Amino acid sequence: MRSGNWPASLQLIGSKGLGGAERWFQRFCEALADRQASVAIGIRAGGALDRARAQQEWGARLPCHRLPFRTVWDPVSRLAVERLVRRERPEIVQTYMGRATRLTRLSQRSGLIQSGLIRPGSAHAGLTRPGLTRPVHLTRLGGYYELSPYRHADAWIGNTRQLCDWMLQQGLPAQRVYQIYNFVDPPQPLPAAEIERLRRTLGVTREERLLLCMGRFVAVKGQRYLLAALARLPAELGGRRWRLLLLGDGPLRQRLRQQARELGIDRRILWLGWQPEPAPYLQLADLVVFPSLETEALGNVILEAWAWRRPLLTAAFRGAREITQHGADAWCVPCEDAPALAEGIRLLLQEPALAKALVEEGARRVEQAFSPDAIMRRYLELYTELTDG
């Protein structure tokens, strides 16, 4: 059934850990709840999202179903998903990442015809084949993934135009591929006293310039090029020492730590691990650095830097080229270019007028094109298009 204008949806993700996709899942589902949409979630039992919810870090308003999601071929999970769909009777089942998508195989037994929610012959019924009487399976891609786990869905969302173009090149039908950017929540600054406590906890002073880099420790995030860039910088820029706040974790952690030690910069870096809420660190930062490689699709870090009014230095990967304007809202340098990253850091820390101009234009861009209202309006249009007869 529907709540207000929103078709009922079931949002499914099978991740074990936390990363950008999981943060988007949290943000999007909370935005649905904010709009009084009828929404339920299915997450991996015992996974990081499950633990965060148990600790009341998110999702208290969302009906939550804990699913096994053990492997991509798990028949128990596949059956559990189908049973959940029959119980919840959503009009939209939206899946994220390969595991949840692969294990979501909606059959006619998942149908809504008995409930009267979907009519034979409706626009929804014609989405994939005549007589379809089950929910629409919509899957969202946030990267250039192998498409075999996604092809059986009814429709696909890509979070950049270039990603959608790539999906079309891989053979997905153009009439069922939709482009919708991510949004970022408006910042909610912490009181000054809390920020000062955080400074003391981290052991940094007001006089130090704080660089912030966020992302999983995987190759595409490009942290190794940032470390190489930092090794090219003097200990002080503009008469002030700098430190790097490095948020994240992942398989390359030990390799990156070893690189920092070999470069002699390990003591300038605060290895802060994965932070479910990066807002305090964005509030502390003097400069956000995003050194991702070419295959990065979008990068929520760009939007977060703009929303928090922080100057942004980014590599010019695909997503950055699509949404940023070099010298206007971000300072963009070539991917895999440590000298250019180093020069960008030096420039933005020593040219406050330039940094301020980037901040002002970035704040304007995020409010205009990447606000929750703008993006959720687009999702409502898509949900309605897929389900209205």
C-alpha positions as CSV (number, residue, x, y, z in Angstrom):
1,M,0.0,0.0,0.0
2,R,1.0,3.6,-0.3
3,S,1.7,6.2,2.3
4,G,1.0,9.7,0.9
5,N,2.3,10.0,-2.6
6,W,5.0,7.3,-2.2
7,P,4.6,3.7,-3.4
8,A,5.5,1.3,-0.7
9,S,9.1,0.0,-1.0
10,L,11.4,-2.6,0.5
11,Q,15.1,-1.6,0.5
12,L,17.6,-4.5,0.6
13,I,21.4,-4.5,1.1
14,G,23.5,-7.5,2.0
15,S,26.8,-5.9,2.9
16,K,28.9,-7.2,5.8
17,G,31.0,-4.0,6.3
18,L,30.5,-0.3,6.0
19,G,31.5,2.0,3.1
20,G,30.1,4.7,0.9
21,A,27.2,2.5,-0.5
22,E,26.1,1.6,3.1
23,R,26.2,5.2,4.2
24,W,24.0,6.1,1.1
25,F,21.6,3.3,2.0
26,Q,21.2,4.7,5.5
27,R,20.8,8.3,4.3
28,F,18.3,7.3,1.6
29,C,16.1,5.1,3.8
30,E,16.0,7.8,6.5
31,A,15.0,10.3,3.8
32,L,12.1,8.0,2.8
33,A,11.0,7.9,6.5
34,D,11.2,11.7,6.8
35,R,8.7,11.9,3.9
36,Q,6.3,9.4,5.6
37,A,6.9,6.9,2.9
38,S,5.9,3.3,3.5
39,V,9.4,1.7,3.7
40,A,10.9,-1.3,5.2
41,I,14.6,-2.4,5.1
42,G,16.3,-5.8,4.9
43,I,19.9,-6.0,6.0
44,R,22.5,-8.7,6.7
45,A,22.1,-10.2,10.2
46,G,25.2,-9.6,12.2
47,G,26.7,-7.1,9.7
48,A,27.9,-3.6,10.4
49,L,24.6,-2.0,9.6
50,D,22.8,-4.4,11.9
51,R,25.3,-3.6,14.7
52,A,24.9,0.1,14.2
53,R,21.2,-0.2,14.3
54,A,21.3,-2.2,17.5
55,Q,23.5,0.5,19.0
56,Q,20.8,3.0,18.0
57,E,23.1,4.8,15.7
58,W,20.5,4.9,12.9
59,G,17.2,3.4,11.6
60,A,15.1,3.4,14.7
61,R,12.0,4.5,12.7
62,L,12.5,1.9,10.0
63,P,10.9,-1.6,10.1
64,C,13.9,-3.8,9.8
65,H,14.2,-7.4,8.7
66,R,17.5,-9.3,9.4
67,L,18.3,-11.7,6.6
68,P,21.2,-14.2,6.3
69,F,22.8,-12.8,3.0
70,R,25.6,-15.3,3.6
71,T,26.9,-15.8,0.1
72,V,25.8,-14.7,-3.4
73,W,24.4,-18.1,-4.1
74,D,22.7,-18.7,-0.7
75,P,19.4,-20.4,-1.4
76,V,18.2,-19.9,2.2
77,S,18.6,-16.1,1.7
78,R,16.9,-16.2,-1.7
79,L,13.9,-17.9,-0.2
80,A,13.9,-15.5,2.8
81,V,13.8,-12.5,0.5
82,E,10.9,-14.0,-1.5
83,R,9.0,-14.7,1.7
84,L,9.7,-11.2,3.0
85,V,8.4,-9.6,-0.2
86,R,5.2,-11.6,0.1
87,R,4.7,-10.5,3.6
88,E,5.5,-6.8,3.1
89,R,3.7,-6.5,-0.3
90,P,5.8,-3.6,-1.6
91,E,5.3,-2.0,-5.0
92,I,9.1,-1.4,-5.3
93,V,11.9,-3.7,-4.2
94,Q,15.1,-1.7,-4.4
95,T,18.4,-3.5,-4.0
96,Y,21.9,-2.3,-3.5
97,M,25.2,-4.0,-4.4
98,G,25.7,-7.5,-6.0
99,R,24.8,-9.8,-3.1
100,A,21.3,-8.5,-2.3
101,T,20.5,-8.0,-6.0
102,R,21.6,-11.5,-7.0
103,L,19.6,-13.0,-4.2
104,T,16.4,-11.1,-5.1
105,R,14.6,-13.1,-7.7
106,L,11.0,-12.0,-7.7
107,S,8.5,-14.6,-9.1
108,Q,4.8,-14.4,-9.8
109,R,4.3,-15.8,-6.3
110,S,5.7,-12.4,-5.1
111,G,2.7,-10.8,-6.8
112,L,0.5,-8.0,-5.6
113,I,-2.5,-8.8,-7.8
114,Q,-4.3,-10.5,-4.8
115,S,-3.9,-7.3,-2.7
116,G,-5.3,-5.1,-5.4
117,L,-2.2,-2.9,-5.4
118,I,-1.1,-3.6,-9.0
119,R,-3.6,-4.0,-11.8
120,P,-3.1,-6.3,-14.8
121,G,-2.4,-4.3,-17.9
122,S,-1.0,-1.3,-15.9
123,A,2.2,0.5,-16.9
124,H,3.9,-1.5,-14.2
125,A,2.6,-4.8,-15.7
126,G,4.2,-3.8,-19.1
127,L,7.6,-3.0,-17.5
128,T,9.2,-6.3,-18.3
129,R,6.6,-8.5,-20.0
130,P,2.8,-8.7,-20.4
131,G,1.0,-10.0,-17.3
132,L,3.7,-9.1,-14.7
133,T,1.9,-9.0,-11.4
134,R,4.7,-8.7,-8.9
135,P,6.7,-5.7,-7.5
136,V,9.1,-3.8,-9.6
137,H,12.7,-4.9,-8.9
138,L,14.8,-1.7,-9.1
139,T,18.5,-1.9,-8.4
140,R,20.9,1.0,-7.8
141,L,24.5,1.0,-9.0
142,G,27.1,3.4,-7.6
143,G,30.1,2.0,-9.5
144,Y,31.3,0.2,-12.6
145,Y,30.6,-3.3,-11.4
146,E,30.3,-6.5,-13.3
147,L,26.7,-6.4,-14.4
148,S,25.9,-10.1,-14.4
149,P,24.4,-9.9,-10.8
150,Y,22.2,-7.0,-11.9
151,R,20.8,-7.9,-15.3
152,H,17.7,-9.7,-14.1
153,A,16.3,-6.6,-12.4
154,D,13.4,-4.7,-14.0
155,A,15.1,-1.3,-13.9
156,W,18.4,0.3,-13.0
157,I,19.6,3.5,-11.4
158,G,23.0,4.9,-12.0
159,N,24.3,7.8,-9.9
160,T,26.1,9.6,-12.7
161,R,25.4,10.1,-16.4
162,Q,28.6,8.5,-17.4
163,L,27.7,5.4,-15.4
164,C,24.3,5.2,-17.1
165,D,26.0,5.6,-20.5
166,W,28.3,2.7,-19.6
167,M,25.3,0.5,-18.6
168,L,23.8,1.2,-22.0
169,Q,27.0,0.2,-23.7
170,Q,26.9,-3.1,-21.7
171,G,23.5,-3.8,-23.3
172,L,20.9,-2.7,-20.7
173,P,17.8,-1.2,-22.3
174,A,17.8,2.6,-22.5
175,Q,14.1,2.9,-21.5
176,R,14.7,1.3,-18.1
177,V,18.0,2.9,-17.1
178,Y,17.6,6.0,-14.9
179,Q,20.1,8.6,-13.8
180,I,19.7,10.1,-10.3
181,Y,22.6,11.8,-8.4
182,N,23.2,11.3,-4.7
183,F,22.2,13.9,-2.2
184,V,24.0,15.1,1.0
185,D,22.2,16.1,4.2
186,P,22.6,19.7,5.4
187,P,25.3,20.0,8.0
188,Q,24.5,20.0,11.7
189,P,27.6,21.5,13.3
190,L,28.5,20.4,16.8
191,P,28.9,22.9,19.6
192,A,32.3,24.5,19.8
193,A,32.9,22.9,23.2
194,E,32.5,19.4,21.6
195,I,34.9,20.3,18.8
196,E,37.5,21.4,21.3
197,R,37.1,18.2,23.2
198,L,37.6,16.3,19.9
199,R,40.8,18.4,19.2
200,R,42.1,17.4,22.6
201,T,41.3,13.8,22.0
202,L,43.1,13.8,18.7
203,G,46.0,15.7,20.1
204,V,45.8,18.5,17.5
205,T,45.9,22.3,18.1
206,R,44.1,25.2,16.6
207,E,47.4,26.3,15.0
208,E,47.7,23.1,12.9
209,R,46.2,22.9,9.4
210,L,44.1,19.8,9.2
211,L,43.7,17.9,5.9
212,L,40.9,15.3,5.7
213,C,40.7,12.3,3.5
214,M,37.8,9.8,3.7
215,G,37.3,6.5,2.0
216,R,37.7,2.8,2.2
217,F,41.3,1.6,2.0
218,V,41.0,0.1,-1.5
219,A,42.9,0.8,-4.7
220,V,40.3,3.0,-6.4
221,K,40.4,5.6,-3.5
222,G,44.0,6.5,-4.4
223,Q,45.3,7.1,-0.8
224,R,48.8,5.9,-1.8
225,Y,49.1,8.9,-4.2
226,L,48.1,11.2,-1.4
227,L,50.7,9.8,0.9
228,A,53.3,10.2,-1.8
229,A,52.2,13.8,-2.2
230,L,52.4,14.6,1.5
231,A,56.0,13.3,1.5
232,R,56.8,16.1,-1.0
233,L,55.6,18.9,1.4
234,P,57.5,20.6,4.1
235,A,56.4,20.2,7.7
236,E,54.9,23.7,7.7
237,L,52.9,25.6,5.1
238,G,52.4,29.3,5.5
239,G,54.2,29.0,8.9
240,R,51.7,26.4,10.2
241,R,52.2,22.7,10.7
242,W,49.8,20.4,8.9
243,R,48.3,17.0,9.9
244,L,46.2,14.5,7.9
245,L,43.0,13.1,9.4
246,L,42.6,9.8,7.5
247,L,39.2,8.2,7.9
248,G,38.7,4.7,6.6
249,D,39.7,1.1,6.8
250,G,40.0,-1.8,4.4
251,P,42.3,-4.4,2.9
252,L,45.1,-1.9,2.1
253,R,45.5,-0.6,5.6
254,Q,48.7,-2.3,6.5
255,R,50.2,-1.5,3.1
256,L,49.4,2.2,3.5
257,R,50.8,2.3,7.0
258,Q,54.0,0.7,5.8
259,Q,54.2,3.3,2.9
260,A,53.7,6.2,5.4
261,R,56.5,4.8,7.6
262,E,58.8,4.4,4.7
263,L,58.1,8.0,3.6
264,G,58.7,9.3,7.1
265,I,55.3,10.9,7.4
266,D,53.5,8.4,9.7
267,R,53.6,10.8,12.7
268,R,51.8,13.5,10.7
269,I,48.9,11.2,10.0
270,L,46.0,10.3,12.4
271,W,44.7,6.9,11.4
272,L,41.1,7.2,12.6
273,G,39.5,4.1,11.2
274,W,36.0,3.9,9.8
275,Q,33.8,6.6,11.3
276,P,30.0,6.0,10.9
277,E,29.5,9.8,11.4
278,P,32.3,11.9,9.7
279,A,30.6,15.2,10.5
280,P,32.9,16.2,13.4
281,Y,35.9,15.7,11.2
282,L,34.5,17.7,8.4
283,Q,33.9,20.4,10.9
284,L,37.5,20.3,12.0
285,A,39.0,20.2,8.5
286,D,40.8,23.0,6.8
287,L,40.9,21.2,3.5
288,V,39.2,18.0,2.1
289,V,41.4,15.9,-0.3
290,F,39.9,13.3,-2.5
291,P,42.5,11.4,-4.5
292,S,40.4,8.7,-6.2
293,L,41.3,7.0,-9.4
294,E,39.6,7.2,-12.8
295,T,37.0,4.4,-12.1
296,E,35.5,6.2,-9.2
297,A,31.8,6.8,-10.2
298,L,30.8,9.8,-8.1
299,G,32.3,10.2,-4.6
300,N,30.0,11.5,-1.9
301,V,33.0,13.2,-0.4
302,I,32.7,15.9,-3.0
303,L,29.1,16.7,-1.9
304,E,30.0,16.5,1.8
305,A,32.9,19.0,1.3
306,W,30.6,21.4,-0.5
307,A,27.8,21.1,2.1
308,W,30.3,21.7,5.0
309,R,31.8,24.6,3.2
310,R,35.3,23.2,3.1
311,P,37.7,23.8,0.2
312,L,38.0,20.7,-2.0
313,L,41.0,19.3,-3.7
314,T,40.0,16.3,-5.9
315,A,41.5,14.1,-8.5
316,A,39.8,14.5,-11.9
317,F,38.2,11.1,-12.1
318,R,35.0,10.4,-14.1
319,G,32.5,11.5,-11.5
320,A,34.5,14.6,-10.5
321,R,34.7,15.7,-14.2
322,E,31.0,15.3,-14.4
323,I,29.9,17.4,-11.4
324,T,32.8,19.7,-10.6
325,Q,34.3,22.8,-12.3
326,H,38.0,23.2,-11.9
327,G,38.9,26.5,-10.3
328,A,35.2,27.4,-9.6
329,D,33.9,24.9,-7.0
330,A,37.0,22.5,-6.6
331,W,40.6,22.4,-7.4
332,C,41.1,19.4,-9.7
333,V,44.3,17.6,-10.5
334,P,45.1,14.6,-12.7
335,C,44.5,11.1,-11.2
336,E,47.6,9.2,-9.9
337,D,49.6,12.4,-9.8
338,A,51.3,12.9,-6.5
339,P,53.2,16.1,-7.5
340,A,50.0,17.7,-8.6
341,L,48.2,16.7,-5.4
342,A,51.1,18.2,-3.4
343,E,51.0,21.4,-5.3
344,G,47.2,21.6,-4.9
345,I,47.5,21.2,-1.1
346,R,50.2,23.9,-1.0
347,L,48.1,26.3,-3.1
348,L,44.8,25.9,-1.2
349,L,46.4,26.3,2.2
350,Q,48.4,29.3,1.1
351,E,45.8,31.1,-1.0
352,P,42.8,31.8,1.3
353,A,41.0,33.9,-1.3
354,L,41.0,31.0,-3.8
355,A,39.9,28.6,-1.1
356,K,37.0,30.9,-0.1
357,A,35.8,31.2,-3.7
358,L,35.7,27.4,-4.1
359,V,33.8,27.1,-0.9
360,E,31.2,29.7,-1.9
361,E,30.5,28.1,-5.3
362,G,30.5,24.6,-3.9
363,A,27.9,25.5,-1.3
364,R,25.7,27.0,-4.0
365,R,26.0,23.9,-6.2
366,V,25.1,21.5,-3.5
367,E,22.1,23.5,-2.4
368,Q,20.9,23.9,-6.0
369,A,21.4,20.4,-7.4
370,F,22.3,17.9,-4.6
371,S,19.9,18.7,-1.8
372,P,17.7,16.0,-0.3
373,D,14.5,17.7,-1.6
374,A,15.8,17.8,-5.2
375,I,17.0,14.2,-5.3
376,M,14.1,12.7,-3.4
377,R,11.7,14.5,-5.7
378,R,13.4,12.7,-8.6
379,Y,13.0,9.3,-6.8
380,L,9.3,10.0,-6.2
381,E,8.9,10.7,-9.9
382,L,10.7,7.5,-10.8
383,Y,8.7,5.3,-8.2
384,T,5.5,6.8,-9.5
385,E,6.4,6.2,-13.1
386,L,7.3,2.6,-12.5
387,T,4.1,1.7,-10.5
388,D,1.2,3.9,-11.7
389,G,-1.2,2.4,-14.2
